[in-house]
């Protein structure tokens, strides 16, 4: 059996998720928390990148970025709303 991808879903509007959200934010390069960040979708691929905010039409692009990061160790270039993890940092 191959590797298993575990997906954790957190609602950052819930009190129980605030600690996890704050920890992830502290591990991202150049990320500065803004008040309205909590109001948009936030995807994190642990150890690779975090993407804050996206449109429904970007789903296939995000899936491709996740696949390339996991299978080919290719992390997408930094772009607006996309942040890399700090070197050697991971959530778990």
GUDO-66464 format. One record per atom (N, C-alpha, C, O, CB): residue in one letter; x, y, z. Coordinates in pm, whole numbers, padded with zeros to 5 digits, always signed. Glycine has a CB too. Layout:
BEGIN
aXYZ
...
***
This chain:
BEGIN
x+00084-00119+00000
x+00000+00000+00000
x+00088+00124+00000
x+00189+00128+00070
x-00096+00000+00122
x+00052+00226-00077
x+00130+00349-00090
x+00111+00442+00028
x+00041+00411+00125
x+00094+00420-00217
x+00176+00556+00018
x+00165+00658+00122
x+00022+00710+00129
x-00052+00707+00030
x+00263+00773+00097
x-00014+00757+00246
x-00148+00810+00268
x-00138+00960+00294
x-00053+01005+00371
x-00218+00738+00387
x-00222+01036+00230
x-00228+01180+00252
x-00338+01207+00353
x-00453+01170+00331
x-00253+01257+00118
x-00302+01270+00461
x-00399+01304+00565
x-00440+01449+00548
x-00355+01537+00536
x-00342+01278+00707
x-00569+01474+00547
x-00620+01610+00532
x-00695+01648+00660
x-00788+01579+00703
x-00713+01623+00407
x-00652+01758+00720
x-00718+01811+00839
x-00793+01937+00800
x-00738+02024+00732
x-00617+01839+00953
x-00917+01948+00842
x-00999+02064+00813
x-01023+02140+00943
x-01071+02083+01041
x-01134+02024+00746
x-00989+02267+00942
x-01011+02353+01058
x-01097+02469+01017
x-01076+02528+00911
x-00877+02402+01118
x-01193+02503+01099
x-01272+02624+01080
x-01208+02730+01167
x-01222+02728+01289
x-01425+02601+01116
x-01136+02825+01104
x-01062+02921+01183
x-01151+03023+01254
x-01102+03109+01326
x-00963+02992+01096
x-01280+03013+01232
x-01374+03095+01308
x-01405+03033+01443
x-01463+03098+01530
x-01502+03116+01229
x-01366+02906+01461
x-01392+02836+01587
x-01276+02853+01683
x-01160+02847+01642
x-01419+02687+01562
x-01307+02875+01809
x-01206+02895+01913
x-01103+02783+01917
x-00984+02808+01938
x-01273+02906+02047
x-01146+02660+01896
x-01057+02544+01905
x-00951+02543+01794
x-00850+02474+01808
x-01138+02416+01899
x-00972+02614+01687
x-00879+02614+01573
x-00780+02729+01574
x-00686+02730+01495
x-00957+02618+01445
x-00798+02825+01662
x-00714+02945+01662
x-00567+02910+01686
x-00479+02966+01621
x-00763+03044+01768
x-00539+02820+01779
x-00401+02783+01809
x-00333+02719+01687
x-00219+02751+01654
x-00396+02687+01929
x-00404+02629+01620
x-00349+02563+01501
x-00322+02666+01392
x-00218+02662+01327
x-00445+02453+01449
x-00414+02758+01370
x-00399+02862+01269
x-00279+02951+01300
x-00199+02981+01212
x-00527+02947+01259
x-00266+02993+01425
x-00154+03078+01465
x-00021+03006+01447
x+00077+03067+01404
x-00171+03123+01612
x-00017+02877+01479
x+00107+02801+01463
x+00147+02793+01316
x+00263+02816+01282
x+00091+02660+01522
x+00052+02761+01229
x+00082+02753+01085
x+00132+02888+01036
x+00233+02893+00965
x-00044+02710+01005
x+00066+02995+01072
x+00107+03129+01026
x+00250+03161+01068
x+00324+03224+00993
x+00011+03235+01081
x+00289+03118+01188
x+00424+03147+01237
x+00531+03068+01163
x+00649+03103+01171
x+00434+03117+01385
x+00493+02963+01090
x+00589+02878+01019
x+00609+02920+00873
x+00699+02869+00806
x+00544+02735+01024
x+00527+03012+00824
x+00535+03054+00684
x+00633+03170+00668
x+00637+03261+00751
x+00397+03094+00633
x+00712+03168+00560
x+00804+03277+00530
x+00726+03402+00493
x+00626+03395+00421
x+00900+03238+00416
x+00770+03514+00540
x+00719+03645+00498
x+00569+03664+00518
x+00511+03756+00461
x+00751+03667+00353
x+00506+03580+00598
x+00362+03595+00617
x+00335+03695+00728
x+00391+03684+00838
x+00296+03458+00651
x+00250+03791+00700
x+00208+03889+00800
x+00057+03877+00812
x-00016+03899+00715
x+00252+04036+00761
x+00009+03843+00930
x-00133+03825+00953
x-00206+03957+00933
x-00163+04061+00983
x-00160+03770+01093
x-00317+03951+00860
x-00405+04065+00842
x-00543+04026+00893
x-00585+03910+00880
x-00410+04111+00691
x-00613+04121+00949
x-00745+04094+01010
x-00839+04019+00917
x-00912+03931+00963
x-00809+04223+01052
x-00840+04051+00787
x-00937+03989+00696
x-00892+03853+00645
x-00968+03788+00572
x-00962+04080+00580
x-00771+03806+00680
x-00725+03674+00635
x-00813+03562+00689
x-00827+03458+00624
x-00581+03651+00677
x-00871+03580+00804
x-00955+03477+00862
x-01088+03461+00791
x-01164+03369+00823
x-00979+03507+01005
x-01116+03548+00697
x-01245+03545+00628
x-01238+03478+00491
x-01336+03477+00418
x-01296+03685+00611
x-01122+03420+00456
x-01106+03359+00325
x-01055+03216+00339
x-01004+03180+00445
x-01009+03441+00237
x-01069+03134+00235
x-01015+02998+00241
x-00863+03001+00262
x-00794+03089+00209
x-01049+02921+00113
x-00813+02907+00338
x-00671+02900+00373
x-00629+02755+00360
x-00670+02671+00439
x-00644+02956+00517
x-00545+02724+00259
x-00499+02588+00235
x-00353+02579+00275
x-00273+02666+00239
x-00520+02546+00085
x-00317+02475+00349
x-00178+02456+00389
x-00135+02314+00355
x-00201+02218+00394
x-00159+02485+00540
x-00025+02303+00283
x+00039+02174+00258
x+00161+02173+00348
x+00263+02234+00317
x+00076+02153+00104
x+00150+02102+00459
x+00251+02105+00565
x+00392+02085+00513
x+00420+01988+00443
x+00220+02000+00669
x+00479+02178+00546
x+00618+02171+00506
x+00646+02225+00367
x+00762+02236+00328
x+00663+02033+00513
x+00542+02258+00291
x+00559+02303+00154
x+00513+02449+00135
x+00594+02538+00111
x+00483+02212+00059
x+00382+02470+00145
x+00332+02606+00120
x+00196+02626+00183
x+00127+02531+00219
x+00326+02634-00031
x+00159+02752+00194
x+00026+02791+00238
x-00031+02887+00135
x+00042+02972+00083
x+00028+02856+00380
x-00157+02876+00106
x-00223+02965+00010
x-00344+03024+00080
x-00432+02953+00128
x-00264+02889-00122
x-00347+03154+00083
x-00454+03226+00152
x-00544+03289+00048
x-00502+03377-00028
x-00398+03333+00249
x-00666+03243+00044
x-00763+03294-00051
x-00746+03233-00189
x-00635+03225-00241
x-00753+03444-00061
x-00854+03191-00246
x-00855+03138-00382
x-00998+03136-00432
x-01094+03145-00355
x-00792+02996-00388
x-01011+03125-00561
x-01142+03120-00625
x-01176+02976-00660
x-01086+02894-00676
x-01146+03210-00752
x-01303+02945-00671
x-01346+02808-00703
x-01282+02759-00832
x-01252+02640-00842
x-01499+02803-00715
x-01261+02845-00930
x-01203+02806-01057
x-01056+02768-01048
x-01000+02715-01144
x-01219+02917-01155
x-00992+02795-00935
x-00851+02764-00917
x-00827+02625-00859
x-00713+02587-00834
x-00786+02867-00829
x-00932+02550-00836
x-00920+02420-00770
x-00824+02326-00841
x-00742+02261-00776
x-01055+02356-00759
x-00833+02316-00973
x-00745+02225-01047
x-00599+02269-01037
x-00510+02185-01027
x-00787+02217-01194
x-00575+02399-01040
x-00438+02450-01027
x-00383+02416-00888
x-00267+02375-00876
x-00435+02604-01050
x-00463+02431-00785
x-00419+02400-00649
x-00391+02251-00634
x-00292+02213-00572
x-00525+02445-00546
x-00476+02167-00690
x-00453+02022-00686
x-00322+01988-00756
x-00246+01906-00707
x-00571+01945-00752
x-00296+02051-00868
x-00171+02028-00941
x-00051+02071-00859
x+00051+02002-00856
x-00173+02103-01075
x-00062+02186-00791
x+00048+02234-00706
x+00075+02136-00592
x+00190+02110-00558
x+00015+02373-00650
x-00030+02082-00533
x-00015+01985-00424
x+00051+01857-00475
x+00143+01804-00413
x-00153+01953-00360
x+00003+01807-00590
x+00062+01685-00647
x+00210+01705-00680
x+00292+01619-00648
x-00015+01644-00773
x+00244+01817-00742
x+00384+01844-00777
x+00472+01856-00653
x+00586+01811-00654
x+00394+01971-00860
x+00419+01916-00547
x+00497+01929-00425
x+00524+01793-00362
x+00636+01764-00320
x+00425+02021-00324
x+00422+01709-00356
x+00436+01579-00291
x+00514+01481-00378
x+00608+01417-00330
x+00299+01521-00257
x+00477+01469-00503
x+00537+01368-00590
x+00674+01407-00645
x+00762+01322-00659
x+00445+01338-00704
x+00692+01535-00677
x+00813+01580-00745
x+00897+01676-00661
x+01001+01724-00706
x+00777+01647-00875
x+00852+01704-00538
x+00918+01800-00450
x+00936+01936-00518
x+01036+02004-00497
x+01054+01744-00405
x+00838+01973-00600
x+00839+02102-00668
x+00743+02196-00596
x+00621+02177-00598
x+00800+02087-00819
x+00798+02296-00533
x+00716+02392-00462
x+00687+02508-00558
x+00779+02560-00621
x+00787+02443-00331
x+00562+02549-00570
x+00530+02657-00665
x+00605+02785-00629
x+00637+02810-00513
x+00379+02684-00668
x+00632+02865-00731
x+00695+02995-00708
x+00605+03078-00618
x+00483+03066-00621
x+00723+03069-00842
x+00670+03163-00540
x+00591+03254-00456
x+00509+03345-00546
x+00557+03393-00649
x+00683+03338-00362
x+00388+03365-00506
x+00298+03454-00580
x+00213+03524-00477
x+00220+03494-00358
x+00210+03376-00685
x+00132+03616-00522
x+00041+03684-00431
x-00045+03580-00360
x-00107+03497-00425
x-00047+03787-00508
x-00049+03585-00230
x-00131+03497-00146
x-00075+03355-00131
x-00141+03270-00072
x-00270+03488-00203
x+00046+03327-00183
x+00107+03196-00165
x+00238+03214-00089
x+00322+03295-00128
x+00131+03124-00302
x+00255+03138+00019
x+00370+03152+00107
x+00438+03016+00124
x+00371+02914+00137
x+00329+03210+00243
x+00570+03017+00125
x+00646+02895+00150
x+00666+02876+00299
x+00669+02973+00375
x+00781+02898+00076
x+00682+02750+00341
x+00720+02723+00478
x+00866+02765+00496
x+00945+02758+00402
x+00699+02573+00514
x+00900+02808+00615
x+01040+02837+00646
x+01121+02708+00631
x+01070+02599+00656
x+01054+02897+00791
x+01245+02721+00591
x+01333+02605+00567
x+01332+02511+00688
x+01361+02551+00800
x+01478+02653+00537
x+01299+02387+00661
x+01303+02283+00764
x+01188+02286+00864
x+01187+02206+00958
x+01430+02294+00839
x+01093+02375+00847
x+00981+02385+00942
x+00863+02300+00895
x+00837+02288+00775
x+00937+02533+00958
x+00795+02243+00991
x+00675+02164+00962
x+00579+02176+01080
x+00622+02199+01193
x+00711+02015+00935
x+00452+02161+01055
x+00350+02174+01160
x+00359+02059+01260
x+00346+02080+01381
x+00210+02179+01098
x+00380+01938+01210
x+00379+01821+01298
x+00516+01783+01345
x+00531+01687+01419
x+00317+01705+01230
***
